[in-house]
Amino acid sequence: MKKIRVTIWNEFRHETKNESIAAIYPEGIHGAIAKGIAAEDLEIRCATLDEPEHGLTDDVIANTDVLIWWGHCAHGEVRDDIVAKVHKRVLEGMGLIVLHSGHFSKIFKAVTGCSCSLKWREEGERERLWNIAPAHPITRGIGEYFEIPHEEMYGERFDIPKDSEILFISHFEGGNVFRSGVTLERGYGKVFYFQPGHETYPIYYQKEILQIIGNAIRWAAPVFFREMTAPNTPAIDEIKSVYEGPKAGIVQNVDGSNK
């Protein structure tokens, strides 16, 4: 059985600086997720912000099928060149799962092209997530709805692309609603944003959350990897038209630079 190669990336700052958060996630959020989604068909590794190259070396990126991303207080510390490498790999086929406050991460902004802004409130209120796409692979095994006892409120308007497919809509105890699970396709890669996961609540131990993340990994796993190019391609059929004027075409990379 060929395993899906999963890298869980976590900035790993709250757990090292806040004792109450460390008590909830003694092995870090990444550790809790890794343990909770462990399965025979997954090969899981973790990477964190303060490792060399944020743990996302060229070798790690090249050998990752699905990247899970959690960040919050240190988005600005993530190197732009590494974000560019991750973005390129998503376009080539790597799956990307962005969790909770990762909505403001550089990589999610890059793949969406949006500000990804939203409303928020931290009152520990109940969240009810409605499954509005029960036939989707990510929602498999999830009922009509489920609840999180305490969560940070994220509310509309959520500035994301209009081509996002909505899988979950949340209602919070304080009255706000939110598109809490959405998918996108970018290049050859699949992207899933999933809202639950505030660091002061034990959300990444809840069975429904872990099941959805596991489902998302298998949905986002690439069928293939293929470099995104803009090739000068030969004709399929015979060209009988005659043109003797000048030509000015150049071979370019997808980033706009010339080969």
MIVEX-999151 format. One record per residue (C-alpha): residue number from 1; residue in one letter; z, x, y. Coordinates in Angstrom, 3 decimals. Layout:
<pts>
PT num residuo       zz       xx       yy
PT NUM       A        Z        X        Y
...
</pts>
This chain:
<pts>
PT num residuo       zz       xx       yy
PT   1       M    0.000    0.000    0.000
PT   2       K   -1.024    1.380    3.365
PT   3       K    1.909    1.069    5.731
PT   4       I    1.734   -0.007    9.368
PT   5       R    2.912    2.917   11.502
PT   6       V    5.353    1.538   14.100
PT   7       T    6.853    3.457   17.017
PT   8       I    9.777    1.788   18.825
PT   9       W   10.101    3.181   22.353
PT  10       N   13.300    2.609   24.311
PT  11       E   14.363    4.237   27.575
PT  12       F   17.870    4.460   26.029
PT  13       R   19.796    4.635   29.295
PT  14       H   22.084    1.581   29.342
PT  15       E   23.486    2.380   25.899
PT  16       T   24.433    5.921   26.954
PT  17       K   25.922    5.053   30.359
PT  18       N   27.652    1.694   29.829
PT  19       E   30.438    1.464   27.235
PT  20       S   30.166   -2.301   26.826
PT  21       I   26.452   -2.054   26.083
PT  22       A   27.044    0.901   23.747
PT  23       A   29.510   -1.271   21.851
PT  24       I   26.786   -3.889   21.293
PT  25       Y   24.084   -1.336   20.430
PT  26       P   25.860    1.802   19.153
PT  27       E   22.562    3.138   17.773
PT  28       G   20.591    2.003   20.812
PT  29       I   18.384   -1.048   21.153
PT  30       H   15.670    0.874   19.320
PT  31       G   18.042    1.518   16.427
PT  32       A   18.981   -2.143   16.135
PT  33       I   15.349   -3.233   16.142
PT  34       A   14.352   -0.536   13.631
PT  35       K   17.084   -1.621   11.224
PT  36       G   16.388   -5.321   11.748
PT  37       I   12.635   -5.185   11.085
PT  38       A   12.718   -2.632    8.259
PT  39       A   10.300   -3.568    5.461
PT  40       E    8.294   -1.898    2.717
PT  41       D    5.005   -2.282    4.596
PT  42       L    6.315   -0.625    7.782
PT  43       E    6.710    3.070    8.574
PT  44       I    9.062    3.142   11.568
PT  45       R    9.911    5.899   14.015
PT  46       C   11.738    5.773   17.349
PT  47       A   11.122    7.530   20.661
PT  48       T   13.151    7.603   23.878
PT  49       L   12.639    8.442   27.531
PT  50       D   14.586   11.705   27.679
PT  51       E   12.845   13.342   24.740
PT  52       P   10.089   15.869   25.550
PT  53       E    7.026   13.887   26.666
PT  54       H    9.230   10.771   26.329
PT  55       G    8.831   11.125   22.569
PT  56       L    5.191   10.076   22.950
PT  57       T    3.362   13.281   22.146
PT  58       D   -0.356   13.225   21.463
PT  59       D    0.431   13.383   17.745
PT  60       V    2.842   10.437   17.897
PT  61       I    0.389    8.306   19.871
PT  62       A   -2.472    9.208   17.537
PT  63       N   -0.376    8.225   14.517
PT  64       T    0.977    4.920   15.830
PT  65       D   -0.586    1.607   14.844
PT  66       V    1.810   -0.592   16.837
PT  67       L    3.995    0.512   19.757
PT  68       I    7.075   -1.517   20.738
PT  69       W    8.281   -0.952   24.332
PT  70       W   11.703   -1.672   25.867
PT  71       G   12.534   -0.433   29.370
PT  72       H   14.564   -1.605   32.349
PT  73       C   16.268    0.732   34.809
PT  74       A   13.968    3.762   34.563
PT  75       H   10.396    2.452   34.702
PT  76       G    9.615    4.879   37.538
PT  77       E   10.622    7.896   35.439
PT  78       V    7.898    7.322   32.870
PT  79       R    5.145    9.866   33.471
PT  80       D    1.826    8.440   34.622
PT  81       D   -0.183   10.774   32.385
PT  82       I    1.647    9.516   29.300
PT  83       V    1.142    5.896   30.365
PT  84       A   -2.583    6.660   30.722
PT  85       K   -2.681    8.060   27.167
PT  86       V   -0.892    5.003   25.778
PT  87       H   -3.191    2.675   27.717
PT  88       K   -6.260    4.490   26.371
PT  89       R   -4.939    4.147   22.832
PT  90       V   -4.346    0.410   23.305
PT  91       L   -7.965    0.023   24.396
PT  92       E   -8.987    1.930   21.270
PT  93       G   -7.078   -0.454   18.988
PT  94       M   -3.338    0.281   19.008
PT  95       G   -1.122   -2.803   19.113
PT  96       L    1.442   -3.093   21.933
PT  97       I    4.581   -5.256   21.893
PT  98       V    6.432   -5.360   25.220
PT  99       L    9.982   -6.696   25.191
PT 100       H   12.127   -8.342   27.864
PT 101       S   12.409   -6.205   31.041
PT 102       G    9.451   -4.184   29.862
PT 103       H    7.481   -6.759   31.863
PT 104       F    7.861   -4.367   34.828
PT 105       S    6.919   -1.267   32.837
PT 106       K    3.971    0.816   33.918
PT 107       I    2.184    0.220   30.630
PT 108       F    2.449   -3.587   30.820
PT 109       K    1.239   -3.572   34.410
PT 110       A   -1.643   -1.330   33.333
PT 111       V   -2.818   -3.571   30.494
PT 112       T   -2.430   -6.777   32.539
PT 113       G   -3.612   -5.564   35.948
PT 114       C   -0.919   -7.808   37.495
PT 115       S    2.393   -7.385   39.308
PT 116       C    4.201   -9.075   36.365
PT 117       S    6.820  -10.391   38.801
PT 118       L    9.165  -13.248   37.925
PT 119       K   12.473  -14.893   38.832
PT 120       W   15.717  -13.880   37.119
PT 121       R   19.403  -14.761   36.946
PT 122       E   22.139  -13.137   34.857
PT 123       E   24.635  -15.878   34.000
PT 124       G   24.645  -15.771   30.196
PT 125       E   23.129  -19.224   29.879
PT 126       R   21.662  -20.845   26.781
PT 127       E   17.924  -20.383   26.226
PT 128       R   15.854  -22.754   24.093
PT 129       L   12.462  -21.364   23.012
PT 130       W    9.835  -23.964   22.127
PT 131       N    7.163  -22.934   19.636
PT 132       I    3.954  -24.399   21.056
PT 133       A    1.567  -22.503   18.747
PT 134       P    2.963  -23.224   15.257
PT 135       A   -0.262  -22.087   13.523
PT 136       H   -0.253  -18.617   15.104
PT 137       P    0.671  -15.632   12.861
PT 138       I    3.414  -14.547   15.290
PT 139       T    5.203  -17.906   15.066
PT 140       R    5.021  -18.086   11.257
PT 141       G    8.346  -19.207    9.777
PT 142       I    9.731  -20.278   13.159
PT 143       G   10.552  -23.944   13.574
PT 144       E    9.754  -26.266   16.440
PT 145       Y   12.320  -24.444   18.569
PT 146       F   15.305  -22.132   18.322
PT 147       E   18.123  -21.206   20.673
PT 148       I   19.733  -18.039   22.010
PT 149       P   23.378  -18.709   22.930
PT 150       H   23.488  -16.361   25.938
PT 151       E   20.581  -14.749   27.759
PT 152       E   19.415  -13.558   31.158
PT 153       M   17.218  -16.189   32.759
PT 154       Y   13.586  -15.315   33.395
PT 155       G   11.759  -17.988   35.361
PT 156       E    8.338  -18.912   36.640
PT 157       R    6.180  -17.953   38.375
PT 158       F    5.354  -15.113   35.975
PT 159       D    2.408  -13.148   37.376
PT 160       I    0.325  -12.372   34.279
PT 161       P   -3.405  -12.815   33.505
PT 162       K   -4.839  -16.289   33.066
PT 163       D   -6.317  -15.343   29.691
PT 164       S   -2.813  -14.995   28.199
PT 165       E   -2.321  -17.223   25.161
PT 166       I    1.089  -18.909   25.325
PT 167       L    3.071  -19.057   22.072
PT 168       F    6.587  -19.829   23.345
PT 169       I    7.896  -21.683   26.391
PT 170       S   11.592  -21.335   27.211
PT 171       H   13.959  -23.721   28.907
PT 172       F   17.166  -22.275   30.326
PT 173       E   20.450  -24.080   30.737
PT 174       G   20.206  -23.728   34.515
PT 175       G   16.908  -25.621   34.584
PT 176       N   14.228  -22.905   34.757
PT 177       V   11.284  -22.600   32.388
PT 178       F    9.318  -19.506   31.366
PT 179       R    6.281  -18.464   29.317
PT 180       S    8.436  -16.379   27.009
PT 181       G    5.870  -15.329   24.404
PT 182       V    2.262  -14.559   25.306
PT 183       T   -0.605  -12.606   23.752
PT 184       L   -3.533  -10.722   25.244
PT 185       E   -6.451   -8.714   23.919
PT 186       R   -7.434   -5.557   25.802
PT 187       G  -10.334   -3.469   24.547
PT 188       Y   -9.833   -3.361   20.780
PT 189       G   -6.035   -3.664   21.077
PT 190       K   -3.741   -6.670   20.787
PT 191       V   -0.777   -7.112   23.163
PT 192       F    2.282   -9.363   22.775
PT 193       Y    4.921   -9.877   25.464
PT 194       F    8.217  -11.365   24.264
PT 195       Q   10.915  -12.215   26.811
PT 196       P   14.286  -12.295   24.933
PT 197       G   16.363   -9.113   24.838
PT 198       H   18.774   -8.537   27.723
PT 199       E   20.903   -5.483   26.969
PT 200       T   24.323   -7.118   27.475
PT 201       Y   23.783   -9.685   24.693
PT 202       P   23.348   -9.057   20.936
PT 203       I   19.897  -10.634   20.877
PT 204       Y   18.233   -7.994   18.694
PT 205       Y   20.471   -8.979   15.795
PT 206       Q   19.315  -12.622   15.802
PT 207       K   17.136  -13.445   12.793
PT 208       E   14.494  -15.424   14.683
PT 209       I   13.988  -12.622   17.208
PT 210       L   13.575  -10.004   14.495
PT 211       Q   11.258  -12.247   12.503
PT 212       I    9.020  -12.797   15.535
PT 213       I    8.877   -9.065   16.268
PT 214       G    8.018   -8.394   12.627
PT 215       N    5.308  -11.052   12.675
PT 216       A    3.937   -9.583   15.902
PT 217       I    3.690   -6.114   14.371
PT 218       R    1.556   -7.404   11.523
PT 219       W   -0.597   -9.451   13.920
PT 220       A   -1.114   -6.527   16.302
PT 221       A   -1.854   -3.916   13.623
PT 222       P   -5.345   -2.535   14.277
PT 223       V   -8.325   -3.353   12.102
PT 224       F   -9.814   -0.038   13.270
PT 225       F   -9.560    2.523   16.041
PT 226       R  -12.650    3.118   18.133
PT 227       E  -13.085    5.124   21.311
PT 228       M  -14.007    3.012   24.320
PT 229       T  -17.247    4.454   25.666
PT 230       A  -20.229    3.459   27.779
PT 231       P  -23.013    5.084   25.722
PT 232       N  -26.653    5.597   26.596
PT 233       T  -28.056    3.674   23.647
PT 234       P  -31.535    3.655   22.101
PT 235       A  -33.581    0.461   21.965
PT 236       I  -33.470   -1.736   18.867
PT 237       D  -36.984   -3.090   19.395
PT 238       E  -40.124   -1.374   20.644
PT 239       I  -40.324   -1.217   24.440
PT 240       K  -43.888   -1.957   25.530
PT 241       S  -43.228   -2.162   29.261
PT 242       V  -44.462    0.818   31.261
PT 243       Y  -42.291    2.177   34.084
PT 244       E  -42.999    5.504   35.755
PT 245       G  -40.433    5.342   38.553
PT 246       P  -37.307    7.494   38.941
PT 247       K  -34.251    7.298   36.711
PT 248       A  -30.667    7.796   37.923
PT 249       G  -28.473    6.774   34.978
PT 250       I  -25.548    9.016   34.059
PT 251       V  -23.333    9.089   30.969
PT 252       Q  -19.799    8.117   31.964
PT 253       N  -16.356    7.868   30.428
PT 254       V  -14.556    4.531   30.657
PT 255       D  -12.241    6.011   33.310
PT 256       G  -15.259    6.538   35.601
PT 257       S  -15.558   10.284   35.127
PT 258       N  -18.815   11.835   33.948
PT 259       K  -19.245   13.369   30.503
</pts>
